[in-house]
Every structure is written in C-alpha cells, then in structure tokens.
Amino acid sequence: MLDEIKKEIQYLEEKHKIKILYAVESGSRAWGFASKDSDWDVRFIYIHDYDWYLSIDEKKDNIDTILPNDIDLAGWDIRKALLLYKKSNPPLLEWLYSPIIYKDEYSLAEKLRENTRLYFNPKSCIYHYLHMANRNYVAYFKEGIVKVKKYFYVLRPILASCWIEKNGSMAPMEFIKLLEAEELSSELKAEIYSLLTRKMNGEELDKENRIPVIDEFIETKIAHFQKMLQEFVFENQPTNTELNAIFRNTLKEAWDYELIPQTINK
C-alpha cells in the first residue's frame, strides 16, 4: 500500500501542478489501533508555483479525494496551513508528529516543528479535544450499549488533553503513549487495554454494555476540563514574521526561484 500511496501523491502533483511538501498518515493507523479494515487517511501540505500566488482572485486552498482502494487523501495549500499553524490548529500539529510519514520534502515540516513552542496554544488545543470528546460522548453514549470503537473517539481526545495539561506541549498521536503517560487505576487501564485489543482484532463495530469505570473516567475528565478552560488564561499573540519567512523560503526551495527578490522589486 505504501507504493500505492506514493503513486497517488505523485498523480496529485501532476494533476494540480503542485508540489506536495509533506504527507503523513493521520487516522487510526497513526494512532496505533488500526483494524484490518481501517482506511488510509493521508493528509498533506502542498505548494503551487510562484505565479499562482500573484493574484487577487479567490482560489481553492484545499484538495480532497477518496479513492476506491480505501485511500482518503486531503491536503491544504501552504498558506492555509501556515495560517492554521499560527492558530495552533491541533490536526495540523498532529500531522507534524505523525509516526507514519509518506513524504517529507524541503525544510517546511522541520521548521514548523522547530517553531511549535512559539505558536503552541494549550488552551485552544484542549478546547478542540474537549469539544471532540464531549460531542462524541453525547452522540454515541445515549443508550446502555455502545460500539467498541466509539470509546476511542472519546478516550483519545481526553487523554490528549491530559497530556497537554501535564506537559504543556502538543500531545503525541499514538494512543499508547497517551495512555501510558496518564496515572490510571489498574482496573481502568485493564478495561481500556481490553477494548484496544478487541478493536485491533476487528471487533470495533461490535456493541456491548457500557463500561462503568471508563464512563466515570470520561465524565470526570470532561467536567474537569470544562472548569479548567473557564479559568485558563493564555495571552500569547504570535506574529506572521517567521511564518512569512518560512513561506518565502519554501517557495524558493520547491520551485528554485532564485530571482524572487528581483521580481518583487520590479
């Protein structure tokens, strides 16, 4: 499948006349609990050539396509990605630390990782994860039975919030790292590991009675982070200076525009 994904990436470059700078896995395979039927969720950042940006026209800044071979491809233009990075966008930050990288060209991803501490906003990231956890909990846990995989739609964002609160940094993508970093009772951890094994063995769509010890953990943490965010103060206001430099440098790297300064001066 790796060769197939790389072939599809190359096809997108040719079709849209772009260069894909960075492409990673972002779904359950990167989280570490894929089943045999899991899709391939490929996410990427791309860049157009220099002339594409010299226009006041509104242009599409994303690419999305789902292929019949279970490959889900979605990407953002570099300018959109950098604006979201400035806002400490959690999905984008997750891409930067994905354990499965399909393509990493030029210096973009490395520079973004280097500058994460300047742009990382723990409040906005916890808010994102809390919203995800609470939304899924309300949507999928209305009755006494629930699908196995739905627990992970709530547990992962909660554990990511726990990581951010404890470490003040972006949470890793891998579920095991998040789980092992949190101090949990032996009973709770055993129940979560049991669910994890079942999901990876293909039982993710099976329904079962809700698990009280996990439900209690979820409800306690949701309440904790809701209260925490009401009192959380974060006043960092990053500028565009470094991101503009990264954009220009990446444009030069990708398209070999050695004469950009001269062109601008004209």
Stockholm file with secondary structure:
# STOCKHOLM 1.0

chainA/1-266         MLDEIKKEIQYLEEKHKIKILYAVESGSRAWGFASKDSDWDVRFIYIHDYDWYLSIDEKKDNIDTILPNDIDLAGWDIRKALLLYKKSNPPLLEWLYSPIIYKDEYSLAEKLRENTRLYFNPKSCIYHYLHMANRNYVAYFKEGIVKVKKYFYVLRPILASCWIEKNGSMAPMEFIKLLEAEELSSELKAEIYSLLTRKMNGEELDKENRIPVIDEFIETKIAHFQKMLQEFVFENQPTNTELNAIFRNTLKEAWDYELIPQTINK
#=GR chainA/1-266 SS CHHHHHHHHHHHHHHHTCEEEEEEECSHHHHTCCCTTCCEEEEEEEECCGGGGSCCSCCCCEEEEECTTSEEEEEEEHHHHHHHHHTTCHHHHHHHTCSCEEEECSSHHHHHHHHHHHHCCHHHHHHHHHHHHHHHHHHHCSSSEEEHHHHHHHHHHHHHHHHHHHHSSCCCSCHHHHHHHSCCCHHHHHHHHHHHHHIIIIITTCEEECCHHHHHHHHHHHHHHHHHHHHCCCCCCCCSHHHHHHHHHHHHHHHCCTTHHHHHHC
#=GC SS_cons         CHHHHHHHHHHHHHHHTCEEEEEEECSHHHHTCCCTTCCEEEEEEEECCGGGGSCCSCCCCEEEEECTTSEEEEEEEHHHHHHHHHTTCHHHHHHHTCSCEEEECSSHHHHHHHHHHHHCCHHHHHHHHHHHHHHHHHHHCSSSEEEHHHHHHHHHHHHHHHHHHHHSSCCCSCHHHHHHHSCCCHHHHHHHHHHHHHIIIIITTCEEECCHHHHHHHHHHHHHHHHHHHHCCCCCCCCSHHHHHHHHHHHHHHHCCTTHHHHHHC
//
